[in-house]
Structure formats: structure tokens, C-alpha cells
């Protein structure tokens, strides 16, 4: 999980989405307060999983669509052995992703986006998110990912996003959420920071169950101070991440 600066047009505020959202279900929090876990992905391919109360594994290899974690099956198996294995997916929007070309936007998602209230560009962005979720669901299933305890969206400025129209980023994220909601009853949450979420979405209040905050801290004690009843999306903070030799996570 990476971070870089995203340039924004001055004066660009929060845009309201008027779309058919599938509201956040009253999903049960699978994380026991005070327990610690870890998050792994393609970078840790082949490394033994640490002892932990839960594990979260990346489906992609840093970017949506064309890059996938070749060790997903083994890493998720190890995470599931903790009794609480979840997954996260990389997200992003780029105008090139809107092409219905068999590589990015699927025809099914393009068709479904016609029922989403918005401009043609916003509908196309929703279809991008829908397609990202579809492809990740398909890949995860093929890699023996069964009944993860949660699906997390990694929303970071390191990936491509629109800097001129934040509504396109919002629609992409909602397309992912809505597609996951239709495919699973597991909780859906967002991994990000206040600053990155604000830069990418303008502070959009997403219809998710929880937030997972990247604190950048080095200890669980310092990371715990980021636990909050309300996170950057408006949902409750379930997890906070801190960094040792690997990415560690504390349940709030």
C-alpha cells in the first residue's frame, strides 16, 4: 500500500452523488477489539505469515485490472487459518479504463451503468468500478478465496484518479461497492487516510460498513489513537494500520 501526492484543481468541493446506491448493511464487525493482525500482498509472496489474530490479503499487485497477486491462494489460506481472513483490492479511475474493450470495462457493467443516475462520464466511471469489482471477484474465486470475513477497498493517491472531476472518482468507488454488495454479504470497507480520501473524493460519505486507517505509526499504542467512532467516510473505524517490519493492524 503506497502513497503519493495528487494535484487538485483549486476550489473543487464535494459533489453529491444522485445514483442508485445499495446502502450499507448492518454488517457484523469480525474484528475483536485489541487483537492484532497483518496485511500481506504480492510483495510478501513466498514469505511465511506471522502469528496473528487476523490477516488481510491483497487481490491485486498494486493496480486494478491487469496486475494480480500470484500468491493470493497461499496467502489467503494462511490468513484464513487465523480464523479471520479478509481481502483488499486496489482501486483507481482513468479515462482509458472506460473503454469497453475486454480488458477494462465489461459490457455487463457498461449496460448496468445506464440505470445509474448521472452524466455519461459519471455512468462510465461507475462502470469502471463495477468492472474492477467483477474482475477481482472472479480472480479471487479462481484462487480459492472462499468466504472472506470482509472486502476492503484500497483507496490511495498512488493509483490513477481524476484530479479535475472528483465525482468520477466517487462514482468509480460506488460502482465497486455496489457490485460487491450484490455478490457478498461480507462487510465492505475502505482503507485510506483522511488526507488521501479527501484528495480523491472530496470527503464523499461512502455507503460502507467501516474504515481502516493507515496511520504511518510504528507501534500499536500510537496507532490506537486513530481509533474513532467516525472515520473519513463517515463509517466507524474498525482497524488502524501501523508499520513494523511488515504492515500490522490493530482492531479498534
VENSUL-V529675 format. One record per residue. N is the residue number from 1. RES is the residue in three letters. SS is DSSP state (H for helix, E for strand, L for the rest). PHI is phi as a letter, one per 20 degrees, with the letter a starting at -180 (NA if undefined). BURIAL is I if it has 24 or more other C-alpha atoms within 12 Angstrom, else O. Layout:
{{N	RES	SS	PHI	BURIAL} {N	RES	SS	PHI	BURIAL}}
//
This chain:
{{1	UNK	L	NA	I} {2	UNK	L	c	O} {3	UNK	L	b	O} {4	UNK	L	b	O} {5	UNK	L	e	O} {6	UNK	L	d	O} {7	UNK	L	f	O} {8	UNK	L	d	O} {9	UNK	L	f	O} {10	UNK	L	f	O} {11	UNK	L	n	O} {12	UNK	L	f	O} {13	UNK	L	d	O} {14	UNK	L	f	O} {15	UNK	L	d	O} {16	UNK	L	e	O} {17	UNK	L	e	I} {18	UNK	L	d	O} {19	UNK	L	c	I} {20	UNK	L	f	O} {21	UNK	L	e	I} {22	UNK	L	e	O} {23	UNK	L	f	O} {24	UNK	L	f	I} {25	UNK	L	f	I} {26	UNK	L	e	O} {27	UNK	L	f	I} {28	UNK	L	f	O} {29	UNK	L	f	I} {30	UNK	L	e	I} {31	UNK	L	d	I} {32	UNK	L	e	O} {33	UNK	L	g	O} {34	UNK	L	n	O} {35	UNK	L	f	I} {36	UNK	E	d	I} {37	UNK	E	b	I} {38	UNK	E	b	I} {39	UNK	E	c	I} {40	UNK	E	c	I} {41	UNK	L	b	I} {42	UNK	H	f	I} {43	UNK	H	f	I} {44	UNK	H	e	I} {45	UNK	L	g	O} {46	UNK	L	n	O} {47	UNK	L	e	O} {48	UNK	L	f	O} {49	UNK	L	f	I} {50	UNK	L	f	I} {51	UNK	L	f	O} {52	UNK	L	a	I} {53	UNK	L	e	I} {54	UNK	L	a	I} {55	UNK	E	c	I} {56	UNK	E	c	I} {57	UNK	E	c	I} {58	UNK	E	f	I} {59	UNK	L	f	I} {60	UNK	E	e	I} {61	UNK	L	d	I} {62	UNK	L	o	I} {63	UNK	L	c	I} {64	UNK	L	f	I} {65	UNK	L	m	I} {66	UNK	L	e	O} {67	UNK	L	c	O} {68	UNK	E	c	I} {69	UNK	L	f	I} {70	UNK	L	f	I} {71	UNK	L	d	I} {72	UNK	H	g	I} {73	UNK	H	g	I} {74	UNK	H	f	I} {75	UNK	H	f	I} {76	UNK	H	f	I} {77	UNK	H	g	I} {78	UNK	H	f	I} {79	UNK	H	f	I} {80	UNK	H	f	I} {81	UNK	L	f	O} {82	UNK	L	f	I} {83	UNK	L	n	O} {84	UNK	L	b	I} {85	UNK	E	d	I} {86	UNK	E	c	I} {87	UNK	E	c	I} {88	UNK	E	c	I} {89	UNK	E	c	I} {90	UNK	E	f	I} {91	UNK	L	c	I} {92	UNK	L	r	I} {93	UNK	L	c	I} {94	UNK	L	b	I} {95	UNK	H	g	I} {96	UNK	H	f	O} {97	UNK	H	f	I} {98	UNK	H	e	I} {99	UNK	L	f	O} {100	UNK	L	e	O} {101	UNK	L	c	O} {102	UNK	L	n	O} {103	UNK	L	d	O} {104	UNK	L	d	I} {105	UNK	L	f	I} {106	UNK	L	e	I} {107	UNK	H	f	O} {108	UNK	H	f	O} {109	UNK	H	f	I} {110	UNK	H	f	I} {111	UNK	H	f	O} {112	UNK	H	f	I} {113	UNK	H	f	I} {114	UNK	H	f	O} {115	UNK	H	e	O} {116	UNK	L	e	I} {117	UNK	L	f	O} {118	UNK	L	r	I} {119	UNK	L	f	O} {120	UNK	H	g	O} {121	UNK	H	f	I} {122	UNK	H	f	I} {123	UNK	H	f	I} {124	UNK	H	f	I} {125	UNK	H	f	I} {126	UNK	H	g	I} {127	UNK	H	f	I} {128	UNK	H	f	I} {129	UNK	H	f	I} {130	UNK	H	g	I} {131	UNK	H	f	I} {132	UNK	H	g	I} {133	UNK	H	f	I} {134	UNK	H	g	I} {135	UNK	H	f	I} {136	UNK	H	f	I} {137	UNK	H	f	I} {138	UNK	H	f	O} {139	UNK	H	f	I} {140	UNK	H	f	I} {141	UNK	H	f	O} {142	UNK	H	f	O} {143	UNK	L	e	O} {144	UNK	L	m	O} {145	UNK	L	e	I} {146	UNK	L	c	I} {147	UNK	L	l	I} {148	UNK	L	f	I} {149	UNK	L	f	I} {150	UNK	E	a	I} {151	UNK	E	d	I} {152	UNK	E	d	I} {153	UNK	E	e	I} {154	UNK	E	e	I} {155	UNK	L	d	I} {156	UNK	L	c	I} {157	UNK	L	f	I} {158	UNK	L	f	I} {159	UNK	L	e	I} {160	UNK	L	f	I} {161	UNK	L	b	I} {162	UNK	L	f	I} {163	UNK	L	d	I} {164	UNK	L	d	O} {165	UNK	L	b	I} {166	UNK	H	f	I} {167	UNK	H	f	I} {168	UNK	H	f	I} {169	UNK	H	f	I} {170	UNK	H	f	I} {171	UNK	H	f	I} {172	UNK	H	f	I} {173	UNK	H	f	I} {174	UNK	H	f	I} {175	UNK	H	f	I} {176	UNK	H	f	I} {177	UNK	H	g	I} {178	UNK	H	f	I} {179	UNK	H	f	I} {180	UNK	H	f	I} {181	UNK	H	g	I} {182	UNK	H	f	O} {183	UNK	H	d	O} {184	UNK	L	b	O} {185	UNK	L	e	O} {186	UNK	L	f	I} {187	UNK	E	g	I} {188	UNK	E	c	I} {189	UNK	E	c	I} {190	UNK	E	d	I} {191	UNK	E	d	I} {192	UNK	E	a	I} {193	UNK	L	c	I} {194	UNK	H	g	I} {195	UNK	H	f	I} {196	UNK	H	f	I} {197	UNK	H	f	I} {198	UNK	H	f	I} {199	UNK	H	f	I} {200	UNK	H	e	I} {201	UNK	H	d	I} {202	UNK	L	m	I} {203	UNK	L	n	I} {204	UNK	L	g	I} {205	UNK	L	e	I} {206	UNK	L	f	I} {207	UNK	L	e	I} {208	UNK	L	d	I} {209	UNK	L	e	I} {210	UNK	E	a	I} {211	UNK	E	d	I} {212	UNK	E	c	I} {213	UNK	E	e	I} {214	UNK	E	e	I} {215	UNK	E	e	I} {216	UNK	E	m	I} {217	UNK	E	f	O} {218	UNK	L	d	O} {219	UNK	L	c	O} {220	UNK	H	f	I} {221	UNK	H	f	O} {222	UNK	H	f	O} {223	UNK	H	f	I} {224	UNK	H	g	I} {225	UNK	L	f	O} {226	UNK	L	e	I} {227	UNK	L	f	I} {228	UNK	L	b	O} {229	UNK	L	f	O} {230	UNK	L	c	O} {231	UNK	L	e	I} {232	UNK	L	f	I} {233	UNK	L	e	I} {234	UNK	L	n	I} {235	UNK	L	e	I} {236	UNK	E	f	I} {237	UNK	E	e	I} {238	UNK	E	e	I} {239	UNK	E	c	I} {240	UNK	E	c	I} {241	UNK	E	d	I} {242	UNK	E	c	I} {243	UNK	E	c	I} {244	UNK	L	d	O} {245	UNK	L	f	O} {246	UNK	L	c	O} {247	UNK	E	f	I} {248	UNK	E	d	I} {249	UNK	E	c	I} {250	UNK	E	d	I} {251	UNK	E	e	I} {252	UNK	L	f	I}}
//
